[in-house]
């Protein structure tokens, strides 16, 4: 599921308190999701059932002004047994891709794209316990600890998990990341697909906007990741944007929530077709985030990647033919928003 209000004057008036700065006067992360590493089953064959982006694709988005790539991968493929060592070949693929993205001057958001599950076992349920999730993150954090330009996204779109249960799992992972000495910026989603449009609604086990205020980070160096699409049900599965106005309002609502609670946010997934209503909604969402960079670290569009078909309405991967209107808008927004965020908290701070 792809799942996020333009900040109106009343909302702005209600959101007077700015959150702690992470080092930028504009949203500094502007990028795309390069999809492919999450494809296929756990035993899929690389290059046949799944792949990571090529340097040509990475270079294209760097030239377009993108500053971050959200990099999806599959947890089970990297860690075939819970509590066990990482698969050496898969870890090498991820590390080589991270190195290519960094070579082209962009940051990387590591994204275990598992929706809150290991295989079909919900996190928090044996054997995919909170401790197993924390073990996974301790192992991954060791590999990228304090590496400039590398951010940790705890999990893609947890769903059907009580907010209170997801909070426990997220805090366990955060503790393990900090325990091994990693000071990287952590992005924390909510449950219910981490939808912006439902952030303050009690969907399952409490509202994210209430429960997830219980995030505990010893370094206080994290932000919340939300997702928002513009179609009628915020799922990102329709080419038209009857939900554009609601999506814009959802982003404004999260903006107000972030300000009121002294927090920072990142829009990890959003997307739409080139339909007129869709493009208008995208522009308003960009404007909201750009105008409220005290709380928004940035965004990453869904999606691109070599195996995305040319006829996929949301796709901005370069193919034969003219550049997608969404890509032109992304590039224009990237030029407008220039800033630099701190990805690794300095030691002693």
C-alpha positions in Angstrom: 0.0 0.0 0.0 1.2 3.5 -0.8 0.1 5.7 1.9 -0.3 11.5 4.0 -3.2 18.9 4.9 -1.4 22.5 2.7 -0.8 24.3 5.9 -3.6 26.7 6.2 -3.5 29.9 8.3 -5.4 28.3 11.2 -3.1 25.4 11.3 0.0 27.6 11.1 -1.3 29.6 14.0 -1.8 26.5 16.0 1.8 25.3 15.2 4.0 28.0 16.6 6.8 26.0 18.2 9.6 25.0 15.9 11.4 21.7 16.3 15.1 21.3 16.9 17.2 22.0 13.8 19.2 19.3 12.1 21.3 21.7 10.1 19.3 23.0 7.1 17.2 26.0 6.2 15.5 24.1 3.3 14.4 20.5 3.0 17.8 19.0 2.2 16.7 15.6 1.1 15.1 15.5 -2.3 15.1 12.2 -4.0 13.5 9.0 -5.3 13.0 5.4 -4.3 15.1 3.2 -6.6 13.0 0.1 -6.4 14.2 -3.4 -7.3 16.1 -4.8 -4.4 12.9 -5.8 -2.6 11.5 -7.8 -5.6 11.0 -11.5 -5.5 11.0 -14.2 -2.9 13.7 -14.7 -0.3 15.5 -17.3 -2.5 15.2 -15.2 -5.7 18.1 -15.1 -8.2 19.9 -11.8 -8.5 19.5 -10.3 -11.9 16.6 -12.5 -12.8 14.1 -11.9 -10.0 15.5 -8.8 -8.3 18.2 -6.2 -8.8 19.8 -3.0 -7.4 20.1 0.2 -9.5 22.9 0.6 -12.0 25.4 3.4 -12.0 23.7 4.8 -15.1 20.4 5.1 -13.2 22.0 6.5 -10.1 23.9 9.1 -12.1 20.8 10.2 -14.0 19.0 11.1 -10.7 22.1 12.8 -9.4 22.3 15.0 -12.5 18.6 15.9 -11.9 19.5 17.4 -8.6 18.4 14.6 -6.3 20.2 14.4 -3.0 18.9 11.1 -1.5 18.0 7.6 -2.7 15.7 5.5 -0.6 17.0 2.0 -1.2 14.6 -0.9 -0.6 15.8 -4.4 0.1 14.3 -7.6 1.6 15.1 -8.5 5.2 14.9 -12.3 4.7 17.3 -12.1 1.8 19.9 -10.3 3.8 19.4 -12.3 7.0 18.2 -15.8 6.0 17.7 -16.9 9.7 16.6 -14.7 12.5 19.5 -14.0 14.8 21.9 -15.3 12.2 24.7 -13.8 10.2 24.0 -11.7 7.0 24.3 -13.3 3.6 27.7 -12.1 2.4 26.8 -11.8 -1.2 23.6 -9.8 -0.5 25.4 -7.5 1.9 28.1 -6.9 -0.7 25.5 -5.9 -3.2 23.9 -3.4 -0.8 27.3 -2.0 0.2 28.4 -1.6 -3.4 25.1 0.1 -4.3 25.5 2.5 -1.3 29.1 3.2 -2.5 27.8 4.1 -6.0 25.1 6.4 -4.6 27.7 8.1 -2.4 30.1 8.4 -5.3 27.5 10.5 -7.1 27.1 12.8 -4.1 23.7 11.6 -2.8 22.7 10.3 0.6 21.2 6.8 1.1 18.2 5.8 3.2 18.4 2.1 3.9 14.9 0.6 3.7 14.1 -2.9 4.8 10.9 -3.1 2.7 9.0 -5.7 4.8 5.9 -4.0 6.0 6.5 -5.0 9.6 6.9 -8.7 8.9 9.7 -11.3 8.5 8.4 -13.7 5.9 4.7 -13.8 7.0 5.4 -13.4 10.7 4.5 -10.1 12.3 7.3 -8.4 14.2 6.6 -8.9 17.9 5.4 -12.4 17.3 7.8 -15.4 17.9 10.2 -16.0 16.3 10.2 -12.5 14.8 10.3 -11.0 18.3 11.3 -7.4 19.1 14.7 -8.9 20.1 15.1 -10.5 16.7 14.3 -7.1 15.0 16.8 -5.4 17.3 19.4 -8.0 16.4 18.8 -7.4 12.7 19.3 -3.6 13.2 22.4 -4.1 15.4 24.0 -6.1 12.6 23.1 -3.7 9.9 24.1 -0.7 12.0 27.6 -2.2 12.5 28.1 -2.3 8.7 27.2 1.4 8.2 27.9 2.9 11.6 28.7 6.6 11.4 29.1 6.5 7.6 28.4 9.9 6.3 25.4 10.1 4.1 23.8 6.9 5.3 20.4 7.0 7.1 18.5 4.2 8.8 14.9 3.7 7.9 13.6 1.2 10.5 10.9 -0.5 8.4 8.7 0.2 5.4 5.0 0.6 6.1 4.3 -1.6 9.1 0.6 -2.5 9.0 -2.0 -4.5 11.0 0.3 -4.1 14.1 -1.0 -2.3 17.1 0.6 1.1 17.4 1.7 0.3 21.0 3.3 -3.0 19.8 5.1 -1.3 16.9 6.4 1.4 19.3 8.0 -1.3 21.4 9.7 -2.9 18.4 10.9 0.5 17.1 12.4 1.4 20.5 14.1 -2.0 20.7 15.7 -1.4 17.3 16.8 2.1 18.2 18.4 0.9 21.4 20.4 -1.7 19.5 21.6 0.8 16.9 22.8 3.2 19.6 24.3 0.4 21.7 26.8 -0.5 18.9 27.8 3.2 18.7 26.0 4.2 15.5 25.1 7.9 15.5 23.3 7.8 12.1 20.0 9.6 11.7 17.1 7.2 12.2 13.7 7.5 10.4 10.8 6.0 12.4 7.5 5.1 10.7 4.2 4.5 12.4 1.8 1.6 11.9 -1.2 1.6 9.5 1.2 2.0 6.5 2.6 5.1 8.2 0.0 7.1 6.4 0.0 10.9 6.8 -3.8 11.0 6.3 -4.3 8.7 9.3 -1.5 9.9 11.5 -3.7 11.2 14.2 -6.5 8.6 13.9 -6.8 5.5 16.0 -6.5 2.9 13.3 -5.2 0.0 15.3 -4.0 0.1 19.0 -3.9 3.9 19.2 -3.1 6.8 16.9 0.4 7.1 15.6 0.3 10.8 16.5 -0.2 9.9 20.1 1.6 6.6 20.6 4.7 7.3 18.5 5.5 10.3 20.7 6.9 7.5 22.9 9.9 7.0 20.7 13.0 7.0 22.8 16.4 7.7 21.3 19.4 8.2 23.6 20.9 10.6 21.0 17.6 12.3 20.2 18.6 12.1 16.5 15.6 10.8 14.7 12.7 11.9 12.5 9.3 10.4 11.6 8.7 8.9 8.2 5.2 9.2 6.7 3.8 8.2 3.3 1.1 9.8 1.3 -0.4 9.2 -2.2 -2.9 11.3 -4.0 -5.5 8.8 -5.3 -8.9 8.3 -3.8 -7.9 5.9 -1.0 -4.3 6.9 -0.5 -3.1 3.5 -1.7 -1.0 4.6 -4.7 -2.8 2.1 -6.9 -4.9 4.4 -9.1 -3.8 6.7 -11.9 -6.2 9.5 -11.1 -6.1 11.8 -8.1 -9.6 12.3 -6.6 -7.7 12.3 -3.2 -5.3 15.2 -4.1 -7.0 17.7 -1.8 -7.2 15.3 1.1 -3.5 14.4 0.5 -2.5 18.1 0.6 -4.5 18.5 3.8 -2.9 15.4 5.3 0.6 16.8 4.8 -0.4 20.1 6.3 -1.9 18.2 9.3 1.4 16.3 9.9 3.3 19.6 9.5 1.2 21.1 12.3 1.7 18.0 14.4 5.5 18.1 13.9 5.6 21.8 14.9 3.5 21.3 18.0 5.6 18.4 19.2 9.0 19.7 18.3 9.7 16.9 15.9 11.0 16.4 12.3 9.5 14.5 9.4 10.4 12.9 6.1 8.0 12.0 3.3 9.4 8.6 2.4 6.9 7.7 -0.3 4.5 9.7 -2.4 3.6 9.6 -6.0 1.0 10.3 -8.7 0.5 10.2 -12.5 0.9 13.1 -14.8 -2.9 13.8 -14.6 -3.6 17.5 -14.1 -5.1 17.1 -10.7 -2.2 14.9 -9.6 0.4 17.4 -10.7 -1.5 20.3 -8.9 -1.5 18.2 -5.7 2.2 17.4 -6.0 3.0 21.1 -6.4 1.1 22.0 -3.3 2.7 19.2 -1.2 6.2 20.4 -2.3 5.2 24.0 -1.4 4.1 22.9 2.1 7.3 21.1 2.8 9.5 23.8 1.3 7.7 26.4 3.3 8.0 24.5 6.5 11.6 23.3 6.4 12.0 23.8 10.1 10.1 20.5 10.4 10.5 18.7 7.1 13.8 17.1 6.2 12.7 16.3 2.8 11.1 13.7 0.5 11.6 10.7 -1.7 9.3 10.0 -4.7 7.9 6.5 -5.5 9.2 5.3 -7.8 12.0 4.6 -10.2 14.2 1.6 -11.1 15.3 -0.2 -14.2 12.5 -2.8 -14.2 9.6 -0.4 -13.7 7.5 -0.6 -17.0 7.3 2.5 -19.1 3.5 2.4 -18.9 3.5 2.6 -15.0 1.7 5.9 -14.3 4.0 6.9 -11.4 7.2 5.8 -12.9 10.0 8.4 -13.4 12.7 6.0 -14.5 14.2 7.3 -17.7 13.0 5.4 -20.8 13.0 6.1 -24.5 10.8 9.2 -25.1 10.2 12.4 -23.3 11.0 13.0 -19.7 8.0 12.4 -17.4 6.3 15.6 -16.1 6.6 14.3 -12.6 10.4 14.2 -13.1 10.6 17.7 -14.3 8.6 18.8 -11.2 11.0 16.8 -9.0 14.0 18.5 -10.6 12.5 22.0 -10.3 11.7 21.4 -6.7 15.2 20.1 -6.0 16.7 23.3 -7.5 14.5 25.4 -5.3 15.4 23.6 -2.1 19.1 23.8 -1.3 20.4 22.8 2.1 22.5 20.2 3.9 21.4 18.0 6.7 23.6 16.3 9.2 23.3 12.5 8.7 25.6 11.5 11.6 25.4 13.2 14.9 28.9 14.4 16.0 30.4 12.5 18.8 29.9 14.1 22.2 26.8 16.1 21.1 
